[in-house]
Amino acid sequence: MIYPLGGLFLGAVLGAFRAKSRDGKIADMAQWAAVFAMIFGIIGLFIAVIITRNTI
């Protein structure tokens, strides 16, 4: 369960940082953070599923 949550947090931080580095406004930072959080959350979910299926 920690991998998807970690992915969400890491994705949100990276997305906001990327938008900020491209001189984005608050709305741009929120949109980039949301999209990156979803992408990294899904990646974290797949990692959790793979680890769970391989350990049992």
mmCIF file as Biopython writes it, N, C-alpha, C and O atoms, coordinates in Angstrom:
data_model
#
loop_
_atom_site.group_PDB
_atom_site.id
_atom_site.type_symbol
_atom_site.label_atom_id
_atom_site.label_alt_id
_atom_site.label_comp_id
_atom_site.label_asym_id
_atom_site.label_entity_id
_atom_site.label_seq_id
_atom_site.pdbx_PDB_ins_code
_atom_site.Cartn_x
_atom_site.Cartn_y
_atom_site.Cartn_z
_atom_site.occupancy
_atom_site.B_iso_or_equiv
_atom_site.auth_seq_id
_atom_site.auth_asym_id
_atom_site.pdbx_PDB_model_num
ATOM 1   N N  . MET A ? 1  ? 0.815  -1.197  0.000   1.0 0.0 1  A 1 
ATOM 2   C CA . MET A ? 1  ? 0.000  0.000   0.000   1.0 0.0 1  A 1 
ATOM 3   C C  . MET A ? 1  ? 0.855  1.255   0.000   1.0 0.0 1  A 1 
ATOM 4   O O  . MET A ? 1  ? 0.387  2.322   -0.398  1.0 0.0 1  A 1 
ATOM 5   N N  . ILE A ? 2  ? 2.066  1.147   0.428   1.0 0.0 2  A 1 
ATOM 6   C CA . ILE A ? 2  ? 2.903  2.338   0.524   1.0 0.0 2  A 1 
ATOM 7   C C  . ILE A ? 2  ? 3.426  2.775   -0.858  1.0 0.0 2  A 1 
ATOM 8   O O  . ILE A ? 2  ? 3.703  3.956   -1.067  1.0 0.0 2  A 1 
ATOM 9   N N  . TYR A ? 3  ? 3.559  1.845   -1.778  1.0 0.0 3  A 1 
ATOM 10  C CA . TYR A ? 3  ? 4.093  2.206   -3.083  1.0 0.0 3  A 1 
ATOM 11  C C  . TYR A ? 3  ? 3.173  3.137   -3.875  1.0 0.0 3  A 1 
ATOM 12  O O  . TYR A ? 3  ? 3.658  4.120   -4.435  1.0 0.0 3  A 1 
ATOM 13  N N  . PRO A ? 4  ? 1.873  2.871   -3.945  1.0 0.0 4  A 1 
ATOM 14  C CA . PRO A ? 4  ? 1.003  3.824   -4.653  1.0 0.0 4  A 1 
ATOM 15  C C  . PRO A ? 4  ? 0.949  5.195   -3.978  1.0 0.0 4  A 1 
ATOM 16  O O  . PRO A ? 4  ? 0.931  6.222   -4.656  1.0 0.0 4  A 1 
ATOM 17  N N  . LEU A ? 5  ? 0.923  5.209   -2.643  1.0 0.0 5  A 1 
ATOM 18  C CA . LEU A ? 5  ? 0.889  6.494   -1.943  1.0 0.0 5  A 1 
ATOM 19  C C  . LEU A ? 5  ? 2.196  7.258   -2.128  1.0 0.0 5  A 1 
ATOM 20  O O  . LEU A ? 5  ? 2.195  8.476   -2.307  1.0 0.0 5  A 1 
ATOM 21  N N  . GLY A ? 6  ? 3.297  6.535   -2.085  1.0 0.0 6  A 1 
ATOM 22  C CA . GLY A ? 6  ? 4.590  7.168   -2.342  1.0 0.0 6  A 1 
ATOM 23  C C  . GLY A ? 6  ? 4.666  7.697   -3.765  1.0 0.0 6  A 1 
ATOM 24  O O  . GLY A ? 6  ? 5.215  8.771   -4.009  1.0 0.0 6  A 1 
ATOM 25  N N  . GLY A ? 7  ? 4.109  6.935   -4.705  1.0 0.0 7  A 1 
ATOM 26  C CA . GLY A ? 7  ? 4.072  7.384   -6.090  1.0 0.0 7  A 1 
ATOM 27  C C  . GLY A ? 7  ? 3.231  8.629   -6.264  1.0 0.0 7  A 1 
ATOM 28  O O  . GLY A ? 7  ? 3.595  9.534   -7.015  1.0 0.0 7  A 1 
ATOM 29  N N  . LEU A ? 8  ? 2.095  8.677   -5.564  1.0 0.0 8  A 1 
ATOM 30  C CA . LEU A ? 8  ? 1.246  9.867   -5.635  1.0 0.0 8  A 1 
ATOM 31  C C  . LEU A ? 8  ? 1.986  11.099  -5.126  1.0 0.0 8  A 1 
ATOM 32  O O  . LEU A ? 8  ? 1.976  12.151  -5.766  1.0 0.0 8  A 1 
ATOM 33  N N  . PHE A ? 9  ? 2.622  10.959  -3.977  1.0 0.0 9  A 1 
ATOM 34  C CA . PHE A ? 9  ? 3.333  12.090  -3.384  1.0 0.0 9  A 1 
ATOM 35  C C  . PHE A ? 9  ? 4.509  12.516  -4.260  1.0 0.0 9  A 1 
ATOM 36  O O  . PHE A ? 9  ? 4.676  13.702  -4.544  1.0 0.0 9  A 1 
ATOM 37  N N  . LEU A ? 10 ? 5.322  11.550  -4.688  1.0 0.0 10 A 1 
ATOM 38  C CA . LEU A ? 10 ? 6.481  11.870  -5.521  1.0 0.0 10 A 1 
ATOM 39  C C  . LEU A ? 10 ? 6.047  12.494  -6.844  1.0 0.0 10 A 1 
ATOM 40  O O  . LEU A ? 10 ? 6.667  13.449  -7.311  1.0 0.0 10 A 1 
ATOM 41  N N  . GLY A ? 11 ? 4.994  11.966  -7.445  1.0 0.0 11 A 1 
ATOM 42  C CA . GLY A ? 11 ? 4.502  12.509  -8.705  1.0 0.0 11 A 1 
ATOM 43  C C  . GLY A ? 11 ? 3.989  13.929  -8.555  1.0 0.0 11 A 1 
ATOM 44  O O  . GLY A ? 11 ? 4.236  14.774  -9.416  1.0 0.0 11 A 1 
ATOM 45  N N  . ALA A ? 12 ? 3.283  14.197  -7.476  1.0 0.0 12 A 1 
ATOM 46  C CA . ALA A ? 12 ? 2.765  15.548  -7.246  1.0 0.0 12 A 1 
ATOM 47  C C  . ALA A ? 12 ? 3.907  16.547  -7.067  1.0 0.0 12 A 1 
ATOM 48  O O  . ALA A ? 12 ? 3.865  17.654  -7.605  1.0 0.0 12 A 1 
ATOM 49  N N  . VAL A ? 13 ? 4.910  16.153  -6.319  1.0 0.0 13 A 1 
ATOM 50  C CA . VAL A ? 13 ? 6.058  17.049  -6.104  1.0 0.0 13 A 1 
ATOM 51  C C  . VAL A ? 13 ? 6.809  17.287  -7.406  1.0 0.0 13 A 1 
ATOM 52  O O  . VAL A ? 13 ? 7.147  18.425  -7.735  1.0 0.0 13 A 1 
ATOM 53  N N  . LEU A ? 14 ? 7.069  16.214  -8.146  1.0 0.0 14 A 1 
ATOM 54  C CA . LEU A ? 14 ? 7.797  16.368  -9.414  1.0 0.0 14 A 1 
ATOM 55  C C  . LEU A ? 14 ? 6.997  17.165  -10.441 1.0 0.0 14 A 1 
ATOM 56  O O  . LEU A ? 14 ? 7.565  17.973  -11.174 1.0 0.0 14 A 1 
ATOM 57  N N  . GLY A ? 15 ? 5.695  16.947  -10.500 1.0 0.0 15 A 1 
ATOM 58  C CA . GLY A ? 15 ? 4.851  17.678  -11.440 1.0 0.0 15 A 1 
ATOM 59  C C  . GLY A ? 15 ? 4.812  19.163  -11.125 1.0 0.0 15 A 1 
ATOM 60  O O  . GLY A ? 15 ? 4.919  19.997  -12.024 1.0 0.0 15 A 1 
ATOM 61  N N  . ALA A ? 16 ? 4.659  19.495  -9.847  1.0 0.0 16 A 1 
ATOM 62  C CA . ALA A ? 16 ? 4.641  20.904  -9.459  1.0 0.0 16 A 1 
ATOM 63  C C  . ALA A ? 16 ? 5.994  21.553  -9.728  1.0 0.0 16 A 1 
ATOM 64  O O  . ALA A ? 16 ? 6.059  22.694  -10.185 1.0 0.0 16 A 1 
ATOM 65  N N  . PHE A ? 17 ? 7.064  20.833  -9.447  1.0 0.0 17 A 1 
ATOM 66  C CA . PHE A ? 17 ? 8.405  21.374  -9.701  1.0 0.0 17 A 1 
ATOM 67  C C  . PHE A ? 17 ? 8.638  21.602  -11.192 1.0 0.0 17 A 1 
ATOM 68  O O  . PHE A ? 17 ? 9.225  22.607  -11.593 1.0 0.0 17 A 1 
ATOM 69  N N  . ARG A ? 18 ? 8.169  20.655  -12.006 1.0 0.0 18 A 1 
ATOM 70  C CA . ARG A ? 18 ? 8.344  20.801  -13.455 1.0 0.0 18 A 1 
ATOM 71  C C  . ARG A ? 18 ? 7.568  22.010  -13.991 1.0 0.0 18 A 1 
ATOM 72  O O  . ARG A ? 18 ? 8.081  22.762  -14.820 1.0 0.0 18 A 1 
ATOM 73  N N  . ALA A ? 19 ? 6.337  22.194  -13.518 1.0 0.0 19 A 1 
ATOM 74  C CA . ALA A ? 19 ? 5.547  23.344  -13.953 1.0 0.0 19 A 1 
ATOM 75  C C  . ALA A ? 19 ? 6.182  24.643  -13.469 1.0 0.0 19 A 1 
ATOM 76  O O  . ALA A ? 19 ? 6.206  25.634  -14.198 1.0 0.0 19 A 1 
ATOM 77  N N  . LYS A ? 20 ? 6.689  24.639  -12.256 1.0 0.0 20 A 1 
ATOM 78  C CA . LYS A ? 20 ? 7.329  25.846  -11.709 1.0 0.0 20 A 1 
ATOM 79  C C  . LYS A ? 20 ? 8.587  26.194  -12.501 1.0 0.0 20 A 1 
ATOM 80  O O  . LYS A ? 20 ? 8.870  27.370  -12.733 1.0 0.0 20 A 1 
ATOM 81  N N  . SER A ? 21 ? 9.344  25.177  -12.916 1.0 0.0 21 A 1 
ATOM 82  C CA . SER A ? 21 ? 10.565 25.439  -13.672 1.0 0.0 21 A 1 
ATOM 83  C C  . SER A ? 21 ? 10.268 25.973  -15.076 1.0 0.0 21 A 1 
ATOM 84  O O  . SER A ? 21 ? 11.128 26.591  -15.704 1.0 0.0 21 A 1 
ATOM 85  N N  . ARG A ? 22 ? 9.043  25.730  -15.564 1.0 0.0 22 A 1 
ATOM 86  C CA . ARG A ? 22 ? 8.633  26.265  -16.875 1.0 0.0 22 A 1 
ATOM 87  C C  . ARG A ? 22 ? 7.825  27.548  -16.730 1.0 0.0 22 A 1 
ATOM 88  O O  . ARG A ? 22 ? 7.080  27.923  -17.636 1.0 0.0 22 A 1 
ATOM 89  N N  . ASP A ? 23 ? 7.969  28.217  -15.599 1.0 0.0 23 A 1 
ATOM 90  C CA . ASP A ? 23 ? 7.291  29.488  -15.298 1.0 0.0 23 A 1 
ATOM 91  C C  . ASP A ? 23 ? 5.770  29.362  -15.365 1.0 0.0 23 A 1 
ATOM 92  O O  . ASP A ? 23 ? 5.087  30.215  -15.932 1.0 0.0 23 A 1 
ATOM 93  N N  . GLY A ? 24 ? 5.256  28.288  -14.779 1.0 0.0 24 A 1 
ATOM 94  C CA . GLY A ? 24 ? 3.812  28.080  -14.759 1.0 0.0 24 A 1 
ATOM 95  C C  . GLY A ? 24 ? 3.146  28.795  -13.599 1.0 0.0 24 A 1 
ATOM 96  O O  . GLY A ? 24 ? 3.764  29.072  -12.571 1.0 0.0 24 A 1 
ATOM 97  N N  . LYS A ? 25 ? 1.889  29.081  -13.791 1.0 0.0 25 A 1 
ATOM 98  C CA . LYS A ? 25 ? 1.090  29.692  -12.731 1.0 0.0 25 A 1 
ATOM 99  C C  . LYS A ? 25 ? 0.584  28.605  -11.781 1.0 0.0 25 A 1 
ATOM 100 O O  . LYS A ? 25 ? 0.905  27.429  -11.952 1.0 0.0 25 A 1 
ATOM 101 N N  . ILE A ? 26 ? -0.201 28.998  -10.788 1.0 0.0 26 A 1 
ATOM 102 C CA . ILE A ? 26 ? -0.704 28.056  -9.791  1.0 0.0 26 A 1 
ATOM 103 C C  . ILE A ? 26 ? -1.564 26.966  -10.448 1.0 0.0 26 A 1 
ATOM 104 O O  . ILE A ? 26 ? -1.454 25.791  -10.098 1.0 0.0 26 A 1 
ATOM 105 N N  . ALA A ? 27 ? -2.410 27.357  -11.392 1.0 0.0 27 A 1 
ATOM 106 C CA . ALA A ? 27 ? -3.264 26.372  -12.056 1.0 0.0 27 A 1 
ATOM 107 C C  . ALA A ? 27 ? -2.431 25.369  -12.858 1.0 0.0 27 A 1 
ATOM 108 O O  . ALA A ? 27 ? -2.747 24.180  -12.887 1.0 0.0 27 A 1 
ATOM 109 N N  . ASP A ? 28 ? -1.375 25.848  -13.503 1.0 0.0 28 A 1 
ATOM 110 C CA . ASP A ? 28 ? -0.485 24.950  -14.243 1.0 0.0 28 A 1 
ATOM 111 C C  . ASP A ? 28 ? 0.200  23.971  -13.297 1.0 0.0 28 A 1 
ATOM 112 O O  . ASP A ? 28 ? 0.313  22.780  -13.589 1.0 0.0 28 A 1 
ATOM 113 N N  . MET A ? 29 ? 0.652  24.489  -12.164 1.0 0.0 29 A 1 
ATOM 114 C CA . MET A ? 29 ? 1.320  23.629  -11.192 1.0 0.0 29 A 1 
ATOM 115 C C  . MET A ? 29 ? 0.362  22.571  -10.658 1.0 0.0 29 A 1 
ATOM 116 O O  . MET A ? 29 ? 0.759  21.422  -10.463 1.0 0.0 29 A 1 
ATOM 117 N N  . ALA A ? 30 ? -0.895 22.944  -10.418 1.0 0.0 30 A 1 
ATOM 118 C CA . ALA A ? 30 ? -1.877 21.990  -9.919  1.0 0.0 30 A 1 
ATOM 119 C C  . ALA A ? 30 ? -2.186 20.919  -10.963 1.0 0.0 30 A 1 
ATOM 120 O O  . ALA A ? 30 ? -2.318 19.741  -10.629 1.0 0.0 30 A 1 
ATOM 121 N N  . GLN A ? 31 ? -2.299 21.325  -12.217 1.0 0.0 31 A 1 
ATOM 122 C CA . GLN A ? 31 ? -2.603 20.359  -13.266 1.0 0.0 31 A 1 
ATOM 123 C C  . GLN A ? 31 ? -1.447 19.386  -13.475 1.0 0.0 31 A 1 
ATOM 124 O O  . GLN A ? 31 ? -1.663 18.178  -13.568 1.0 0.0 31 A 1 
ATOM 125 N N  . TRP A ? 32 ? -0.239 19.896  -13.547 1.0 0.0 32 A 1 
ATOM 126 C CA . TRP A ? 32 ? 0.929  19.035  -13.717 1.0 0.0 32 A 1 
ATOM 127 C C  . TRP A ? 32 ? 1.083  18.106  -12.521 1.0 0.0 32 A 1 
ATOM 128 O O  . TRP A ? 32 ? 1.413  16.932  -12.684 1.0 0.0 32 A 1 
ATOM 129 N N  . ALA A ? 33 ? 0.845  18.628  -11.317 1.0 0.0 33 A 1 
ATOM 130 C CA . ALA A ? 33 ? 0.959  17.799  -10.113 1.0 0.0 33 A 1 
ATOM 131 C C  . ALA A ? 33 ? -0.071 16.680  -10.145 1.0 0.0 33 A 1 
ATOM 132 O O  . ALA A ? 33 ? 0.245  15.545  -9.790  1.0 0.0 33 A 1 
ATOM 133 N N  . ALA A ? 34 ? -1.294 16.980  -10.563 1.0 0.0 34 A 1 
ATOM 134 C CA . ALA A ? 34 ? -2.340 15.957  -10.610 1.0 0.0 34 A 1 
ATOM 135 C C  . ALA A ? 34 ? -2.016 14.868  -11.631 1.0 0.0 34 A 1 
ATOM 136 O O  . ALA A ? 34 ? -2.179 13.681  -11.351 1.0 0.0 34 A 1 
ATOM 137 N N  . VAL A ? 35 ? -1.563 15.270  -12.803 1.0 0.0 35 A 1 
ATOM 138 C CA . VAL A ? 35 ? -1.259 14.292  -13.850 1.0 0.0 35 A 1 
ATOM 139 C C  . VAL A ? 35 ? -0.077 13.417  -13.454 1.0 0.0 35 A 1 
ATOM 140 O O  . VAL A ? 35 ? -0.129 12.197  -13.609 1.0 0.0 35 A 1 
ATOM 141 N N  . PHE A ? 36 ? 0.980  14.026  -12.947 1.0 0.0 36 A 1 
ATOM 142 C CA . PHE A ? 36 ? 2.143  13.250  -12.540 1.0 0.0 36 A 1 
ATOM 143 C C  . PHE A ? 36 ? 1.794  12.340  -11.361 1.0 0.0 36 A 1 
ATOM 144 O O  . PHE A ? 36 ? 2.291  11.216  -11.282 1.0 0.0 36 A 1 
ATOM 145 N N  . ALA A ? 37 ? 0.944  12.812  -10.445 1.0 0.0 37 A 1 
ATOM 146 C CA . ALA A ? 37 ? 0.534  11.982  -9.311  1.0 0.0 37 A 1 
ATOM 147 C C  . ALA A ? 37 ? -0.226 10.753  -9.798  1.0 0.0 37 A 1 
ATOM 148 O O  . ALA A ? 37 ? -0.015 9.654   -9.285  1.0 0.0 37 A 1 
ATOM 149 N N  . MET A ? 38 ? -1.105 10.924  -10.780 1.0 0.0 38 A 1 
ATOM 150 C CA . MET A ? 38 ? -1.839 9.778   -11.313 1.0 0.0 38 A 1 
ATOM 151 C C  . MET A ? 38 ? -0.900 8.779   -11.989 1.0 0.0 38 A 1 
ATOM 152 O O  . MET A ? 38 ? -1.021 7.570   -11.792 1.0 0.0 38 A 1 
ATOM 153 N N  . ILE A ? 39 ? 0.021  9.289   -12.773 1.0 0.0 39 A 1 
ATOM 154 C CA . ILE A ? 39 ? 0.953  8.403   -13.485 1.0 0.0 39 A 1 
ATOM 155 C C  . ILE A ? 39 ? 1.817  7.628   -12.495 1.0 0.0 39 A 1 
ATOM 156 O O  . ILE A ? 39 ? 1.939  6.407   -12.594 1.0 0.0 39 A 1 
ATOM 157 N N  . PHE A ? 40 ? 2.415  8.338   -11.545 1.0 0.0 40 A 1 
ATOM 158 C CA . PHE A ? 40 ? 3.290  7.677   -10.587 1.0 0.0 40 A 1 
ATOM 159 C C  . PHE A ? 40 ? 2.501  6.777   -9.643  1.0 0.0 40 A 1 
ATOM 160 O O  . PHE A ? 40 ? 3.017  5.751   -9.200  1.0 0.0 40 A 1 
ATOM 161 N N  . GLY A ? 41 ? 1.259  7.142   -9.327  1.0 0.0 41 A 1 
ATOM 162 C CA . GLY A ? 41 ? 0.413  6.285   -8.500  1.0 0.0 41 A 1 
ATOM 163 C C  . GLY A ? 41 ? 0.105  4.964   -9.184  1.0 0.0 41 A 1 
ATOM 164 O O  . GLY A ? 41 ? 0.117  3.915   -8.540  1.0 0.0 41 A 1 
ATOM 165 N N  . ILE A ? 42 ? -0.170 5.006   -10.476 1.0 0.0 42 A 1 
ATOM 166 C CA . ILE A ? 42 ? -0.433 3.769   -11.228 1.0 0.0 42 A 1 
ATOM 167 C C  . ILE A ? 42 ? 0.831  2.918   -11.304 1.0 0.0 42 A 1 
ATOM 168 O O  . ILE A ? 42 ? 0.766  1.695   -11.176 1.0 0.0 42 A 1 
ATOM 169 N N  . ILE A ? 43 ? 1.972  3.555   -11.510 1.0 0.0 43 A 1 
ATOM 170 C CA . ILE A ? 43 ? 3.235  2.813   -11.516 1.0 0.0 43 A 1 
ATOM 171 C C  . ILE A ? 43 ? 3.467  2.159   -10.155 1.0 0.0 43 A 1 
ATOM 172 O O  . ILE A ? 43 ? 3.874  0.999   -10.084 1.0 0.0 43 A 1 
ATOM 173 N N  . GLY A ? 44 ? 3.211  2.897   -9.081  1.0 0.0 44 A 1 
ATOM 174 C CA . GLY A ? 44 ? 3.352  2.341   -7.740  1.0 0.0 44 A 1 
ATOM 175 C C  . GLY A ? 44 ? 2.392  1.192   -7.494  1.0 0.0 44 A 1 
ATOM 176 O O  . GLY A ? 44 ? 2.744  0.228   -6.814  1.0 0.0 44 A 1 
ATOM 177 N N  . LEU A ? 45 ? 1.181  1.282   -8.038  1.0 0.0 45 A 1 
ATOM 178 C CA . LEU A ? 45 ? 0.212  0.202   -7.902  1.0 0.0 45 A 1 
ATOM 179 C C  . LEU A ? 45 ? 0.706  -1.061  -8.598  1.0 0.0 45 A 1 
ATOM 180 O O  . LEU A ? 45 ? 0.593  -2.154  -8.043  1.0 0.0 45 A 1 
ATOM 181 N N  . PHE A ? 46 ? 1.248  -0.928  -9.794  1.0 0.0 46 A 1 
ATOM 182 C CA . PHE A ? 46 ? 1.798  -2.082  -10.498 1.0 0.0 46 A 1 
ATOM 183 C C  . PHE A ? 46 ? 2.966  -2.690  -9.734  1.0 0.0 46 A 1 
ATOM 184 O O  . PHE A ? 46 ? 3.098  -3.912  -9.671  1.0 0.0 46 A 1 
ATOM 185 N N  . ILE A ? 47 ? 3.807  -1.852  -9.158  1.0 0.0 47 A 1 
ATOM 186 C CA . ILE A ? 47 ? 4.927  -2.360  -8.363  1.0 0.0 47 A 1 
ATOM 187 C C  . ILE A ? 47 ? 4.413  -3.142  -7.164  1.0 0.0 47 A 1 
ATOM 188 O O  . ILE A ? 47 ? 4.941  -4.209  -6.851  1.0 0.0 47 A 1 
ATOM 189 N N  . ALA A ? 48 ? 3.395  -2.631  -6.493  1.0 0.0 48 A 1 
ATOM 190 C CA . ALA A ? 48 ? 2.819  -3.323  -5.341  1.0 0.0 48 A 1 
ATOM 191 C C  . ALA A ? 48 ? 2.212  -4.669  -5.750  1.0 0.0 48 A 1 
ATOM 192 O O  . ALA A ? 48 ? 2.372  -5.660  -5.039  1.0 0.0 48 A 1 
ATOM 193 N N  . VAL A ? 49 ? 1.530  -4.707  -6.869  1.0 0.0 49 A 1 
ATOM 194 C CA . VAL A ? 49 ? 0.925  -5.954  -7.339  1.0 0.0 49 A 1 
ATOM 195 C C  . VAL A ? 49 ? 2.004  -6.966  -7.686  1.0 0.0 49 A 1 
ATOM 196 O O  . VAL A ? 49 ? 1.888  -8.142  -7.340  1.0 0.0 49 A 1 
ATOM 197 N N  . ILE A ? 50 ? 3.048  -6.520  -8.366  1.0 0.0 50 A 1 
ATOM 198 C CA . ILE A ? 50 ? 4.136  -7.427  -8.749  1.0 0.0 50 A 1 
ATOM 199 C C  . ILE A ? 50 ? 4.831  -7.984  -7.517  1.0 0.0 50 A 1 
ATOM 200 O O  . ILE A ? 50 ? 5.117  -9.179  -7.449  1.0 0.0 50 A 1 
ATOM 201 N N  . ILE A ? 51 ? 5.105  -7.121  -6.543  1.0 0.0 51 A 1 
ATOM 202 C CA . ILE A ? 51 ? 5.766  -7.601  -5.319  1.0 0.0 51 A 1 
ATOM 203 C C  . ILE A ? 51 ? 4.865  -8.573  -4.572  1.0 0.0 51 A 1 
ATOM 204 O O  . ILE A ? 51 ? 5.343  -9.592  -4.073  1.0 0.0 51 A 1 
ATOM 205 N N  . THR A ? 52 ? 3.578  -8.283  -4.485  1.0 0.0 52 A 1 
ATOM 206 C CA . THR A ? 52 ? 2.653  -9.155  -3.774  1.0 0.0 52 A 1 
ATOM 207 C C  . THR A ? 52 ? 2.525  -10.512 -4.462  1.0 0.0 52 A 1 
ATOM 208 O O  . THR A ? 52 ? 2.502  -11.546 -3.793  1.0 0.0 52 A 1 
ATOM 209 N N  . ARG A ? 53 ? 2.443  -10.516 -5.766  1.0 0.0 53 A 1 
ATOM 210 C CA . ARG A ? 53 ? 2.281  -11.784 -6.484  1.0 0.0 53 A 1 
ATOM 211 C C  . ARG A ? 53 ? 3.551  -12.626 -6.449  1.0 0.0 53 A 1 
ATOM 212 O O  . ARG A ? 53 ? 3.470  -13.853 -6.513  1.0 0.0 53 A 1 
ATOM 213 N N  . ASN A ? 54 ? 4.701  -12.011 -6.351  1.0 0.0 54 A 1 
ATOM 214 C CA . ASN A ? 54 ? 5.951  -12.766 -6.342  1.0 0.0 54 A 1 
ATOM 215 C C  . ASN A ? 54 ? 6.325  -13.279 -4.953  1.0 0.0 54 A 1 
ATOM 216 O O  . ASN A ? 54 ? 7.131  -14.203 -4.845  1.0 0.0 54 A 1 
ATOM 217 N N  . THR A ? 55 ? 5.766  -12.707 -3.892  1.0 0.0 55 A 1 
ATOM 218 C CA . THR A ? 55 ? 6.145  -13.132 -2.556  1.0 0.0 55 A 1 
ATOM 219 C C  . THR A ? 55 ? 5.241  -14.226 -1.999  1.0 0.0 55 A 1 
ATOM 220 O O  . THR A ? 55 ? 5.604  -14.886 -1.026  1.0 0.0 55 A 1 
ATOM 221 N N  . ILE A ? 56 ? 4.098  -14.422 -2.585  1.0 0.0 56 A 1 
ATOM 222 C CA . ILE A ? 56 ? 3.180  -15.447 -2.057  1.0 0.0 56 A 1 
ATOM 223 C C  . ILE A ? 56 ? 3.326  -16.732 -2.834  1.0 0.0 56 A 1 
ATOM 224 O O  . ILE A ? 56 ? 2.640  -17.712 -2.541  1.0 0.0 56 A 1 
#
